[in-house]
Amino acid sequence: MLLHGTNDQAGTWARIVPLLINRYRLILPDLAGHGESEPKAGGIAISVVVDRVSRIIEHERANDITLAGNSFGAWIALLYTLEHPEKVKRLVLESGGGLARPLGVPLVANDRQTAMTILRAVHGPNYAPEEWVIDTLLARATGSPLLRLEGAMESFVDARLGQLDKPATLIWGEDDGVVPGSYGEALQKLIRGAKLHVIEGAAHIPHLQQPERFVECLTATS
């Protein structure tokens, strides 16, 4: 099961699906309040996002899941695993994980310079976006799913990670400017036995920026 990040949707995994579909059963939902999933307006409680993931897993009668998430999706994957450890065989956290630590960039862009800073943090220091990309990010300064999220303070997992007893793989882009590498290192220390893979030529979305290398890390068993 692959969980996307905030302000994203299930289509983000399109580049790796062809590399996995012949070997695995895949479940790729739009998280609550994202893509085609309700609610379309109003607050999105993080607890509701976790509950909707749980409902999907129950509906699909899925067990022994490899649960992978990017950014906010990694946080949701952790929260679900802490609540339903019997369902999860292995956890894969890509560029995220719900620690109470500062991010590397602002969450919202209100001017073009800040938008450029955020985009390069996501895509890499040499990213040169077209103007419409900047305009789209600026438009998200109001009403985006990110701004509708509720319950973050109650959902940080720092104090609970000692409870995890599942194999965990951490995947980070070397140039991630949103959730810096130090965050991944902190997660590795807090999760017993976690393995950390750092991917060159990738930033905050390694599965898009280096899909083949990401799949190697995702499917590695040691």
Phi and psi restraints in degrees (value plus and minus 20) as a CYANA .aco file:
   2 LEU   PHI    -135.8   -95.8
   2 LEU   PSI     104.0   144.0
   3 LEU   PHI    -132.7   -92.7
   3 LEU   PSI     101.9   141.9
   4 HIS   PHI     -96.9   -56.9
   4 HIS   PSI     153.0   193.0
   5 GLY   PHI    -107.1   -67.1
   5 GLY   PSI     156.7   196.7
   6 THR   PHI     -89.1   -49.1
   6 THR   PSI     130.7   170.7
   7 ASN   PHI      42.5    82.5
   7 ASN   PSI      -2.0    38.0
   8 ASP   PHI    -142.8  -102.8
   8 ASP   PSI    -190.2  -150.2
   9 GLN   PHI    -177.8  -137.8
   9 GLN   PSI     155.7   195.7
  10 ALA   PHI     -79.5   -39.5
  10 ALA   PSI     -44.9    -4.9
  11 GLY   PHI     -81.2   -41.2
  11 GLY   PSI     -35.4     4.6
  12 THR   PHI     -79.7   -39.7
  12 THR   PSI     -43.2    -3.2
  13 TRP   PHI    -108.0   -68.0
  13 TRP   PSI     -14.6    25.4
  14 ALA   PHI     -77.0   -37.0
  14 ALA   PSI     -54.0   -14.0
  15 ARG   PHI     -93.5   -53.5
  15 ARG   PSI     -43.2    -3.2
  16 ILE   PHI    -120.8   -80.8
  16 ILE   PSI     -34.5     5.5
  17 VAL   PHI     -76.6   -36.6
  17 VAL   PSI     -66.3   -26.3
  18 PRO   PHI     -81.4   -41.4
  18 PRO   PSI     -43.1    -3.1
  19 LEU   PHI    -104.0   -64.0
  19 LEU   PSI     -30.2     9.8
  20 LEU   PHI    -139.5   -99.5
  20 LEU   PSI     -47.0    -7.0
  21 ILE   PHI     -82.3   -42.3
  21 ILE   PSI     -47.7    -7.7
  22 ASN   PHI    -101.7   -61.7
  22 ASN   PSI     -29.3    10.7
  23 ARG   PHI    -135.3   -95.3
  23 ARG   PSI     -41.0    -1.0
  24 TYR   PHI    -156.5  -116.5
  24 TYR   PSI     131.7   171.7
  25 ARG   PHI    -101.7   -61.7
  25 ARG   PSI     107.0   147.0
  26 LEU   PHI    -131.7   -91.7
  26 LEU   PSI     119.0   159.0
  27 ILE   PHI    -143.7  -103.7
  27 ILE   PSI      99.3   139.3
  28 LEU   PHI    -149.1  -109.1
  28 LEU   PSI      67.7   107.7
  29 PRO   PHI    -107.1   -67.1
  29 PRO   PSI     136.5   176.5
  30 ASP   PHI    -101.7   -61.7
  30 ASP   PSI     102.3   142.3
  31 LEU   PHI     -84.0   -44.0
  31 LEU   PSI     138.6   178.6
  32 ALA   PHI     -72.1   -32.1
  32 ALA   PSI     110.4   150.4
  33 GLY   PHI      61.1   101.1
  33 GLY   PSI     -16.6    23.4
  34 HIS   PHI    -142.5  -102.5
  34 HIS   PSI     134.7   174.7
  35 GLY   PHI      34.8    74.8
  35 GLY   PSI    -144.0  -104.0
  36 GLU   PHI    -116.3   -76.3
  36 GLU   PSI     -12.5    27.5
  37 SER   PHI    -113.1   -73.1
  37 SER   PSI     121.9   161.9
  38 GLU   PHI     -92.0   -52.0
  38 GLU   PSI     138.9   178.9
  39 PRO   PHI    -103.0   -63.0
  39 PRO   PSI     125.3   165.3
  40 LYS   PHI    -103.0   -63.0
  40 LYS   PSI     -37.0     3.0
  41 ALA   PHI    -164.2  -124.2
  41 ALA   PSI     143.4   183.4
  42 GLY   PHI      63.1   103.1
  42 GLY   PSI    -197.2  -157.2
  43 GLY   PHI     -88.7   -48.7
  43 GLY   PSI     133.2   173.2
  44 ILE   PHI    -143.2  -103.2
  44 ILE   PSI      79.2   119.2
  45 ALA   PHI     -89.6   -49.6
  45 ALA   PSI     114.3   154.3
  46 ILE   PHI     -78.6   -38.6
  46 ILE   PSI     -55.4   -15.4
  47 SER   PHI     -81.0   -41.0
  47 SER   PSI     -54.0   -14.0
  48 VAL   PHI     -89.3   -49.3
  48 VAL   PSI     -60.2   -20.2
  49 VAL   PHI     -79.1   -39.1
  49 VAL   PSI     -66.0   -26.0
  50 VAL   PHI     -83.2   -43.2
  50 VAL   PSI     -62.6   -22.6
  51 ASP   PHI     -82.8   -42.8
  51 ASP   PSI     -60.0   -20.0
  52 ARG   PHI     -85.6   -45.6
  52 ARG   PSI     -58.5   -18.5
  53 VAL   PHI     -80.7   -40.7
  53 VAL   PSI     -62.8   -22.8
  54 SER   PHI     -80.8   -40.8
  54 SER   PSI     -61.8   -21.8
  55 ARG   PHI     -84.6   -44.6
  55 ARG   PSI     -59.4   -19.4
  56 ILE   PHI     -83.0   -43.0
  56 ILE   PSI     -64.8   -24.8
  57 ILE   PHI     -82.3   -42.3
  57 ILE   PSI     -60.8   -20.8
  58 GLU   PHI     -85.8   -45.8
  58 GLU   PSI     -63.0   -23.0
  59 HIS   PHI     -81.5   -41.5
  59 HIS   PSI     -59.0   -19.0
  60 GLU   PHI    -102.9   -62.9
  60 GLU   PSI     -23.7    16.3
  61 ARG   PHI      32.4    72.4
  61 ARG   PSI      25.2    65.2
  62 ALA   PHI    -113.3   -73.3
  62 ALA   PSI     115.3   155.3
  63 ASN   PHI    -156.7  -116.7
  63 ASN   PSI     144.1   184.1
  64 ASP   PHI      31.3    71.3
  64 ASP   PSI      31.8    71.8
  65 ILE   PHI    -103.6   -63.6
  65 ILE   PSI     119.2   159.2
  66 THR   PHI    -108.0   -68.0
  66 THR   PSI      92.0   132.0
  67 LEU   PHI    -125.4   -85.4
  67 LEU   PSI      94.6   134.6
  68 ALA   PHI    -140.1  -100.1
  68 ALA   PSI     121.1   161.1
  69 GLY   PHI    -164.2  -124.2
  69 GLY   PSI     125.1   165.1
  70 ASN   PHI    -121.8   -81.8
  70 ASN   PSI     110.4   150.4
  71 SER   PHI      36.6    76.6
  71 SER   PSI    -136.7   -96.7
  72 PHE   PHI     -78.2   -38.2
  72 PHE   PSI     -54.9   -14.9
  73 GLY   PHI     -82.1   -42.1
  73 GLY   PSI     -52.1   -12.1
  74 ALA   PHI     -86.3   -46.3
  74 ALA   PSI     -59.2   -19.2
  75 TRP   PHI     -81.1   -41.1
  75 TRP   PSI     -66.7   -26.7
  76 ILE   PHI     -82.9   -42.9
  76 ILE   PSI     -60.1   -20.1
  77 ALA   PHI     -80.2   -40.2
  77 ALA   PSI     -61.9   -21.9
  78 LEU   PHI     -84.0   -44.0
  78 LEU   PSI     -67.5   -27.5
  79 LEU   PHI     -81.2   -41.2
  79 LEU   PSI     -62.3   -22.3
  80 TYR   PHI     -83.2   -43.2
  80 TYR   PSI     -64.2   -24.2
  81 THR   PHI     -84.1   -44.1
  81 THR   PSI     -57.8   -17.8
  82 LEU   PHI     -85.3   -45.3
  82 LEU   PSI     -52.2   -12.2
  83 GLU   PHI    -106.3   -66.3
  83 GLU   PSI     -49.0    -9.0
  84 HIS   PHI    -153.8  -113.8
  84 HIS   PSI      40.3    80.3
  85 PRO   PHI     -81.6   -41.6
  85 PRO   PSI     -45.5    -5.5
  86 GLU   PHI     -88.5   -48.5
  86 GLU   PSI     -38.1     1.9
  87 LYS   PHI    -110.2   -70.2
  87 LYS   PSI     -40.0     0.0
  88 VAL   PHI    -125.8   -85.8
  88 VAL   PSI     107.5   147.5
  89 LYS   PHI    -109.8   -69.8
  89 LYS   PSI     -57.7   -17.7
  90 ARG   PHI    -174.4  -134.4
  90 ARG   PSI     127.9   167.9
  91 LEU   PHI    -139.0   -99.0
  91 LEU   PSI     113.4   153.4
  92 VAL   PHI    -146.3  -106.3
  92 VAL   PSI      98.0   138.0
  93 LEU   PHI    -132.2   -92.2
  93 LEU   PSI      98.3   138.3
  94 GLU   PHI    -130.6   -90.6
  94 GLU   PSI      89.2   129.2
  95 SER   PHI      37.4    77.4
  95 SER   PSI      21.3    61.3
  96 GLY   PHI     159.2   199.2
  96 GLY   PSI     155.9   195.9
  97 GLY   PHI     143.1   183.1
  97 GLY   PSI     -11.1    28.9
  98 GLY   PHI      56.2    96.2
  98 GLY   PSI       8.6    48.6
  99 LEU   PHI    -105.8   -65.8
  99 LEU   PSI     130.9   170.9
 100 ALA   PHI    -103.4   -63.4
 100 ALA   PSI      48.6    88.6
 101 ARG   PHI    -150.2  -110.2
 101 ARG   PSI     129.3   169.3
 102 PRO   PHI     -88.1   -48.1
 102 PRO   PSI     127.4   167.4
 103 LEU   PHI    -105.7   -65.7
 103 LEU   PSI     149.1   189.1
 104 GLY   PHI    -103.3   -63.3
 104 GLY   PSI     -34.9     5.1
 105 VAL   PHI    -161.6  -121.6
 105 VAL   PSI     143.5   183.5
 106 PRO   PHI     -82.1   -42.1
 106 PRO   PSI     135.6   175.6
 107 LEU   PHI    -103.0   -63.0
 107 LEU   PSI     -40.3    -0.3
 108 VAL   PHI    -151.9  -111.9
 108 VAL   PSI     119.4   159.4
 109 ALA   PHI    -125.5   -85.5
 109 ALA   PSI     102.8   142.8
 110 ASN   PHI    -129.5   -89.5
 110 ASN   PSI     -21.1    18.9
 111 ASP   PHI    -168.5  -128.5
 111 ASP   PSI     145.3   185.3
 112 ARG   PHI     -87.5   -47.5
 112 ARG   PSI     -54.6   -14.6
 113 GLN   PHI     -85.0   -45.0
 113 GLN   PSI     -64.3   -24.3
 114 THR   PHI     -85.7   -45.7
 114 THR   PSI     -58.2   -18.2
 115 ALA   PHI     -79.5   -39.5
 115 ALA   PSI     -64.0   -24.0
 116 MET   PHI     -83.1   -43.1
 116 MET   PSI     -61.1   -21.1
 117 THR   PHI     -79.9   -39.9
 117 THR   PSI     -64.8   -24.8
 118 ILE   PHI     -85.5   -45.5
 118 ILE   PSI     -65.3   -25.3
 119 LEU   PHI     -82.5   -42.5
 119 LEU   PSI     -58.9   -18.9
 120 ARG   PHI     -93.5   -53.5
 120 ARG   PSI     -49.1    -9.1
 121 ALA   PHI     -86.4   -46.4
 121 ALA   PSI     -54.8   -14.8
 122 VAL   PHI     -98.4   -58.4
 122 VAL   PSI     -63.9   -23.9
 123 HIS   PHI    -125.4   -85.4
 123 HIS   PSI     -32.2     7.8
 124 GLY   PHI     100.6   140.6
 124 GLY   PSI     135.3   175.3
 125 PRO   PHI     -85.7   -45.7
 125 PRO   PSI     -39.4     0.6
 126 ASN   PHI    -120.2   -80.2
 126 ASN   PSI     -13.3    26.7
 127 TYR   PHI     -84.3   -44.3
 127 TYR   PSI     111.2   151.2
 128 ALA   PHI    -142.0  -102.0
 128 ALA   PSI      69.4   109.4
 129 PRO   PHI     -93.3   -53.3
 129 PRO   PSI     130.9   170.9
 130 GLU   PHI     -92.3   -52.3
 130 GLU   PSI     140.4   180.4
 131 GLU   PHI     -80.4   -40.4
 131 GLU   PSI     -55.2   -15.2
 132 TRP   PHI     -85.5   -45.5
 132 TRP   PSI     -48.9    -8.9
 133 VAL   PHI     -86.3   -46.3
 133 VAL   PSI     -63.7   -23.7
 134 ILE   PHI     -83.2   -43.2
 134 ILE   PSI     -63.1   -23.1
 135 ASP   PHI     -80.5   -40.5
 135 ASP   PSI     -60.3   -20.3
 136 THR   PHI     -84.3   -44.3
 136 THR   PSI     -61.7   -21.7
 137 LEU   PHI     -85.4   -45.4
 137 LEU   PSI     -60.1   -20.1
 138 LEU   PHI     -83.6   -43.6
 138 LEU   PSI     -56.0   -16.0
 139 ALA   PHI     -85.2   -45.2
 139 ALA   PSI     -42.6    -2.6
 140 ARG   PHI    -102.2   -62.2
 140 ARG   PSI     -16.3    23.7
 141 ALA   PHI     -87.0   -47.0
 141 ALA   PSI     -33.8     6.2
 142 THR   PHI    -154.8  -114.8
 142 THR   PSI     112.0   152.0
 143 GLY   PHI      61.5   101.5
 143 GLY   PSI     -14.9    25.1
 144 SER   PHI     -94.0   -54.0
 144 SER   PSI     139.4   179.4
 145 PRO   PHI     -74.9   -34.9
 145 PRO   PSI     -57.0   -17.0
 146 LEU   PHI     -75.4   -35.4
 146 LEU   PSI     -64.3   -24.3
 147 LEU   PHI     -94.2   -54.2
 147 LEU   PSI     -33.5     6.5
 148 ARG   PHI    -114.4   -74.4
 148 ARG   PSI     -26.8    13.2
 149 LEU   PHI     -86.6   -46.6
 149 LEU   PSI     120.9   160.9
 150 GLU   PHI    -152.5  -112.5
 150 GLU   PSI     127.4   167.4
 151 GLY   PHI      73.5   113.5
 151 GLY   PSI      -0.1    39.9
 152 ALA   PHI     -82.6   -42.6
 152 ALA   PSI     -65.0   -25.0
 153 MET   PHI     -80.1   -40.1
 153 MET   PSI     -54.9   -14.9
 154 GLU   PHI    -102.0   -62.0
 154 GLU   PSI     -26.9    13.1
 155 SER   PHI    -130.3   -90.3
 155 SER   PSI     -21.7    18.3
 156 PHE   PHI     -82.8   -42.8
 156 PHE   PSI     123.9   163.9
 157 VAL   PHI    -131.7   -91.7
 157 VAL   PSI     -15.3    24.7
 158 ASP   PHI     -67.1   -27.1
 158 ASP   PSI     -69.4   -29.4
 159 ALA   PHI     -97.7   -57.7
 159 ALA   PSI     -28.5    11.5
 160 ARG   PHI    -125.8   -85.8
 160 ARG   PSI     -27.7    12.3
 161 LEU   PHI     -87.7   -47.7
 161 LEU   PSI     -42.1    -2.1
 162 GLY   PHI     -84.3   -44.3
 162 GLY   PSI     -36.7     3.3
 163 GLN   PHI     -98.6   -58.6
 163 GLN   PSI     -38.5     1.5
 164 LEU   PHI     -88.1   -48.1
 164 LEU   PSI     112.2   152.2
 165 ASP   PHI    -149.2  -109.2
 165 ASP   PSI       7.8    47.8
 166 LYS   PHI    -126.9   -86.9
 166 LYS   PSI     125.7   165.7
 167 PRO   PHI     -77.4   -37.4
 167 PRO   PSI     112.8   152.8
 168 ALA   PHI    -148.5  -108.5
 168 ALA   PSI     112.6   152.6
 169 THR   PHI    -134.9   -94.9
 169 THR   PSI     109.2   149.2
 170 LEU   PHI    -128.8   -88.8
 170 LEU   PSI     110.1   150.1
 171 ILE   PHI    -143.3  -103.3
 171 ILE   PSI     102.7   142.7
 172 TRP   PHI    -150.2  -110.2
 172 TRP   PSI     122.1   162.1
 173 GLY   PHI    -100.1   -60.1
 173 GLY   PSI     116.2   156.2
 174 GLU   PHI     -78.4   -38.4
 174 GLU   PSI     -52.1   -12.1
 175 ASP   PHI    -123.6   -83.6
 175 ASP   PSI       1.6    41.6
 176 ASP   PHI     -84.5   -44.5
 176 ASP   PSI      95.8   135.8
 177 GLY   PHI    -121.8   -81.8
 177 GLY   PSI     -23.5    16.5
 178 VAL   PHI    -108.5   -68.5
 178 VAL   PSI     -76.0   -36.0
 179 VAL   PHI    -137.8   -97.8
 179 VAL   PSI      72.8   112.8
 180 PRO   PHI     -80.9   -40.9
 180 PRO   PSI     143.0   183.0
 181 GLY   PHI     -77.3   -37.3
 181 GLY   PSI     -49.4    -9.4
 182 SER   PHI     -82.0   -42.0
 182 SER   PSI     -49.1    -9.1
 183 TYR   PHI     -86.2   -46.2
 183 TYR   PSI     -65.4   -25.4
 184 GLY   PHI     -82.1   -42.1
 184 GLY   PSI     -59.1   -19.1
 185 GLU   PHI     -84.5   -44.5
 185 GLU   PSI     -58.8   -18.8
 186 ALA   PHI     -84.3   -44.3
 186 ALA   PSI     -62.6   -22.6
 187 LEU   PHI     -80.1   -40.1
 187 LEU   PSI     -63.4   -23.4
 188 GLN   PHI     -79.8   -39.8
 188 GLN   PSI     -57.4   -17.4
 189 LYS   PHI     -90.6   -50.6
 189 LYS   PSI     -51.0   -11.0
 190 LEU   PHI    -105.5   -65.5
 190 LEU   PSI     -42.6    -2.6
 191 ILE   PHI    -124.5   -84.5
 191 ILE   PSI      97.1   137.1
 192 ARG   PHI     -78.1   -38.1
 192 ARG   PSI     104.1   144.1
 193 GLY   PHI      55.6    95.6
 193 GLY   PSI     -12.8    27.2
 194 ALA   PHI     -84.3   -44.3
 194 ALA   PSI     122.1   162.1
 195 LYS   PHI    -127.6   -87.6
 195 LYS   PSI     113.8   153.8
 196 LEU   PHI    -132.2   -92.2
 196 LEU   PSI     104.2   144.2
 197 HIS   PHI    -131.9   -91.9
 197 HIS   PSI     107.8   147.8
 198 VAL   PHI    -129.1   -89.1
 198 VAL   PSI     104.7   144.7
 199 ILE   PHI    -122.9   -82.9
 199 ILE   PSI     100.9   140.9
 200 GLU   PHI     -90.2   -50.2
 200 GLU   PSI     129.2   169.2
 201 GLY   PHI      54.6    94.6
 201 GLY   PSI      -5.0    35.0
 202 ALA   PHI    -151.4  -111.4
 202 ALA   PSI     135.4   175.4
 203 ALA   PHI    -139.6   -99.6
 203 ALA   PSI    -135.0   -95.0
 204 HIS   PHI    -105.2   -65.2
 204 HIS   PSI     -31.0     9.0
 205 ILE   PHI    -150.8  -110.8
 205 ILE   PSI      47.2    87.2
 206 PRO   PHI     -74.8   -34.8
 206 PRO   PSI     -52.8   -12.8
 207 HIS   PHI     -85.8   -45.8
 207 HIS   PSI     -41.8    -1.8
 208 LEU   PHI    -113.3   -73.3
 208 LEU   PSI     -57.2   -17.2
 209 GLN   PHI    -106.1   -66.1
 209 GLN   PSI     -49.2    -9.2
 210 GLN   PHI    -162.6  -122.6
 210 GLN   PSI      48.0    88.0
 211 PRO   PHI     -81.1   -41.1
 211 PRO   PSI     -60.4   -20.4
 212 GLU   PHI     -87.5   -47.5
 212 GLU   PSI     -62.3   -22.3
 213 ARG   PHI     -86.6   -46.6
 213 ARG   PSI     -57.8   -17.8
 214 PHE   PHI     -80.3   -40.3
 214 PHE   PSI     -64.5   -24.5
 215 VAL   PHI     -84.4   -44.4
 215 VAL   PSI     -56.9   -16.9
 216 GLU   PHI     -77.8   -37.8
 216 GLU   PSI     -64.6   -24.6
 217 CYS   PHI     -89.8   -49.8
 217 CYS   PSI     -58.4   -18.4
 218 LEU   PHI     -83.6   -43.6
 218 LEU   PSI     -59.3   -19.3
 219 THR   PHI    -117.8   -77.8
 219 THR   PSI     -22.5    17.5
 220 ALA   PHI     -85.4   -45.4
 220 ALA   PSI     120.4   160.4
 221 THR   PHI    -125.6   -85.6
 221 THR   PSI     -22.7    17.3
